[in-house]
Amino acid sequence: MSHVEDFERFRPLLLSIAYRMLGSATEAEDVVQDAWLRYSDASDVRSPKAYLTTIVTRLALDRLKAASTVREKYVGPWLPEPVLTEDQPGPEDSVLLAESLTMAFLVLLDTLSPEERAVFLLREIFENSYDEIASVLNTTEANCRQLLHRAKQRLAEAKPSSDLPRQEKRHLAERFVNAMIGGDGAELTRVLAQDVGFWGDGGGRVPAAKHPVFGRDKVVELLLGIRRTAPAAGIPLDKISAEIAEINFDPAMVVRVDGRLDSVFVLSITDQRVVGVRVVRNPDKLGYIARQLSERTHHRRIS
């Protein structure tokens, strides 16, 4: 098998690792392309999968470490770059794989050190052996076990996502969207959990809540305020459209203004209520999913 055939065979896996490491599909593609350039010049590679996994993980680690100071100065909450998952196998096919792609979990992964993140993903999500992981990180198996132990302790606070079927989640999202369109505070109250959280990521580029908001009443007030903002800013409501899509294995409201992608509201659902609303508005994070949405059936998969 040629280098090109080997690489294309493992490309989906490499994209999966890179995206979960970085929280950015755009950067994940860059890392995988860099890995290809290195692999294409390599010779006597005994295990293409191990070789490529090592390259991608190390490149992602380098990027994470370099981005740490940038993240510290980020304006407002940082959220991952959203990806479309509508045509991918559902959570029922691989619960852990799907869970690790949700916005809520990717945000939690960002609390780990780069090394803890790498060990957790390679061991728990992609089922690499400790000796393989130790080779990737140039460390010992004992240290890998310790890194995994620390990562699991930090991730223990993670709430499991709902096991509702996709269609039921979509129905709840439809209620949310209709309530937003109609400015129906009572329906939003019924849809949202009592302890719901709201995070907005504008990255300092566009208006967005600079701090998380918690509690149903406060979030309802905020959401209704967002709906009122458009007419107040001179944007006619008939220029605004909203559709439902599945993003990072959760239902989401995709908002366009005069045909341009403006924001993505990703809804985390537990016990038939929305427990988290994560809104990505930073234009730098909307380019990838804008292309996916326009191509729909032809976009590159990250699973």
C-alpha positions in Angstrom: 0.0 0.0 0.0 1.4 3.4 -0.9 2.0 6.3 1.5 -1.0 8.1 0.0 -3.3 5.2 0.5 -2.1 4.6 4.1 -2.5 8.2 5.0 -6.1 8.5 3.5 -7.0 5.3 5.4 -6.1 6.9 8.7 -7.1 10.5 8.0 -10.5 10.3 9.8 -8.7 9.0 12.9 -6.1 11.7 12.7 -8.7 14.4 12.4 -10.6 13.0 15.3 -7.5 13.1 17.6 -6.4 16.6 16.4 -9.9 18.1 16.8 -10.4 16.8 20.3 -6.9 17.9 21.3 -7.3 21.5 19.9 -11.1 22.2 19.9 -10.6 23.6 16.4 -11.5 21.9 13.2 -9.5 24.4 11.2 -6.4 23.8 13.2 -7.0 20.1 13.2 -6.9 20.1 9.4 -3.7 22.1 9.5 -2.1 19.6 11.9 -3.1 16.6 9.7 -1.7 18.3 6.6 1.6 18.9 8.4 1.6 15.3 9.5 1.1 14.2 5.8 4.1 16.3 4.8 6.3 14.6 7.4 5.0 11.2 6.6 5.4 11.6 2.8 9.2 12.0 3.4 9.5 9.2 5.9 10.9 5.8 5.0 10.9 2.3 6.7 7.7 3.1 8.7 6.7 -0.2 10.3 3.3 1.0 11.6 1.8 3.9 9.7 -1.0 4.2 12.3 1.4 4.5 15.2 3.7 6.8 13.3 0.9 9.2 12.2 -0.8 9.2 15.6 2.5 10.2 17.2 3.1 13.0 14.7 -0.4 14.4 15.0 -0.5 14.2 18.8 2.9 15.9 19.2 2.0 18.7 16.7 -1.3 19.2 18.6 0.6 19.3 21.9 3.0 22.0 20.5 0.0 24.1 19.4 -1.8 23.7 22.7 1.3 24.9 24.6 1.8 27.8 22.3 -1.8 28.8 22.6 -1.9 28.8 26.4 -1.0 32.5 26.8 -3.5 33.5 24.0 -6.3 31.6 25.8 -5.5 33.5 29.0 -6.1 36.8 27.3 -9.2 35.6 25.4 -12.1 38.0 25.7 -15.0 36.3 27.4 -15.7 32.5 27.6 -13.7 30.3 25.1 -15.8 27.7 23.2 -14.6 25.1 20.7 -15.1 25.6 17.0 -18.4 23.9 16.2 -18.6 21.0 13.7 -21.6 19.4 12.0 -22.3 15.8 13.0 -25.7 15.1 11.3 -24.4 12.4 8.9 -22.3 10.6 11.5 -23.1 7.5 13.6 -25.1 8.4 16.6 -24.2 8.2 20.3 -26.0 4.8 20.4 -23.2 3.5 18.2 -20.3 4.8 20.3 -21.4 6.6 23.4 -17.9 7.6 24.6 -16.8 8.7 21.2 -19.8 10.9 20.7 -19.7 12.2 24.3 -16.1 13.3 23.8 -17.2 15.5 20.9 -19.8 17.5 22.7 -19.2 21.2 23.4 -19.6 20.6 27.1 -17.0 17.9 27.2 -14.5 19.7 25.0 -14.7 22.7 27.3 -14.0 20.5 30.2 -11.0 18.9 28.4 -9.6 22.4 28.1 -9.2 22.5 31.9 -6.5 19.7 31.6 -2.9 20.2 30.9 -1.9 19.4 27.3 -0.2 16.1 28.5 -3.2 15.1 30.6 -5.5 15.8 27.6 -3.4 13.7 25.3 -3.2 10.7 27.6 -6.9 10.8 28.4 -7.9 10.9 24.7 -5.5 8.3 23.5 -6.3 5.9 26.3 -10.0 6.4 27.1 -11.3 7.5 23.7 -9.0 5.9 21.2 -8.0 2.9 23.3 -4.2 3.0 22.8 -2.0 1.0 25.2 0.1 2.6 27.8 3.3 1.6 26.1 2.0 3.3 22.8 1.1 6.4 24.7 4.4 6.5 26.5 6.1 6.3 23.2 4.1 9.2 21.8 4.8 11.4 24.8 8.4 10.3 25.3 7.7 9.4 28.9 7.1 6.3 31.0 4.1 4.1 31.3 3.9 4.9 35.0 3.8 8.6 34.3 1.1 8.0 31.7 -1.0 6.2 34.3 -0.5 9.1 36.8 -1.5 11.7 34.1 -4.6 9.7 33.3 -5.5 9.5 37.0 -5.2 13.3 37.4 -7.3 13.8 34.2 -10.1 11.6 35.4 -10.2 13.4 38.8 -10.6 16.7 37.0 -13.2 15.4 34.6 -15.2 13.7 37.4 -17.5 16.8 37.5 -18.7 16.1 34.0 -22.5 15.6 33.7 -23.5 12.8 31.4 -25.3 13.9 28.3 -28.9 12.8 27.8 -29.5 9.4 26.4 -32.6 10.7 24.6 -32.9 9.7 20.9 -31.8 12.2 18.4 -35.4 12.9 17.3 -36.5 13.8 20.9 -33.6 16.1 21.3 -34.5 17.8 18.0 -38.1 18.2 19.2 -36.9 20.0 22.3 -34.6 22.2 20.1 -37.7 23.0 18.0 -39.5 24.2 21.0 -36.5 26.3 22.0 -36.2 27.9 18.5 -40.0 28.6 18.3 -39.9 30.2 21.7 -36.9 32.4 20.6 -38.6 33.4 17.4 -41.9 34.2 19.1 -40.3 35.8 22.2 -42.2 33.3 24.3 -40.6 33.6 27.8 -43.1 31.1 29.3 -42.1 28.4 26.8 -38.4 29.1 27.3 -39.0 28.6 31.0 -40.6 25.3 30.4 -37.7 24.1 28.1 -34.8 25.2 30.3 -33.6 23.4 33.4 -33.6 25.3 36.7 -29.8 25.5 36.8 -29.2 26.1 33.1 -26.0 27.8 32.1 -25.3 30.2 29.2 -21.9 30.9 27.6 -21.3 33.3 24.7 -18.1 33.3 22.6 -17.6 36.5 20.6 -13.8 36.5 21.1 -13.9 40.3 21.4 -14.8 40.4 17.7 -18.6 40.7 18.0 -21.0 41.4 20.9 -21.4 38.5 23.3 -21.9 38.0 27.1 -18.4 38.3 28.6 -19.3 36.1 31.6 -21.3 32.9 32.0 -24.9 33.4 33.2 -26.5 30.8 35.4 -30.1 30.1 36.5 -33.3 29.8 34.5 -34.8 33.2 35.1 -31.5 35.1 34.3 -31.0 33.0 31.1 -34.5 33.5 29.9 -34.1 37.2 30.4 -30.8 37.2 28.5 -32.3 35.1 25.6 -35.3 37.5 25.3 -32.9 40.4 25.4 -30.9 38.8 22.5 -34.1 38.5 20.5 -34.9 42.2 21.1 -31.4 43.3 20.1 -31.9 42.8 16.4 -34.7 45.3 15.8 -33.1 47.7 18.2 -29.9 47.6 16.1 -31.9 48.2 12.9 -32.0 44.6 11.7 -35.5 43.7 10.5 -36.7 40.3 11.9 -37.5 39.1 8.3 -33.8 39.3 7.6 -33.1 36.8 10.4 -33.5 33.1 9.8 -33.1 30.2 12.2 -32.7 26.5 11.5 -32.0 23.4 13.5 -28.8 21.3 12.9 -27.0 18.7 14.9 -23.6 20.1 16.0 -21.1 18.2 18.1 -23.8 15.6 18.6 -26.2 18.1 20.2 -29.1 19.9 18.6 -28.4 23.5 17.8 -30.0 26.7 16.5 -28.2 28.1 13.5 -28.9 31.8 13.1 -28.3 33.7 9.8 -28.7 37.5 9.3 -29.4 38.4 5.7 -28.1 35.0 4.6 -24.8 35.3 6.5 -24.0 32.8 9.4 -24.2 34.9 12.5 -24.2 32.5 15.5 -24.6 28.9 16.5 -26.6 28.1 19.7 -25.6 24.6 20.9 -28.0 23.0 23.4 -26.8 20.5 26.0 -29.7 18.4 27.1 -30.2 16.3 30.3 -33.5 14.8 31.6 -35.5 16.4 28.8 -34.4 19.9 29.7 -31.8 22.2 28.2 -29.0 22.4 30.8 -26.6 24.4 28.8 -26.7 27.0 26.0 -23.3 27.7 24.3 -23.4 30.4 21.7 -20.5 30.7 19.2 -20.4 34.1 17.5 -16.7 34.7 17.0 -16.4 34.9 13.2 -13.0 33.2 13.3 -14.8 30.1 14.6 -17.7 30.0 12.1 -15.9 29.6 8.8 -15.5 25.9 9.0 -19.1 25.1 9.9 -20.4 27.7 7.4 -18.6 25.6 4.7 -20.1 22.4 6.2 -23.6 23.8 6.2 -23.3 25.0 2.6 -22.1 21.6 1.5 -24.1 19.5 3.9 -23.7 16.0 2.3 -20.1 16.6 1.2 -18.4 18.0 4.3 -15.4 16.2 5.8 -16.3 14.1 8.8 -14.8 14.4 12.3 -16.0 11.5 14.4 
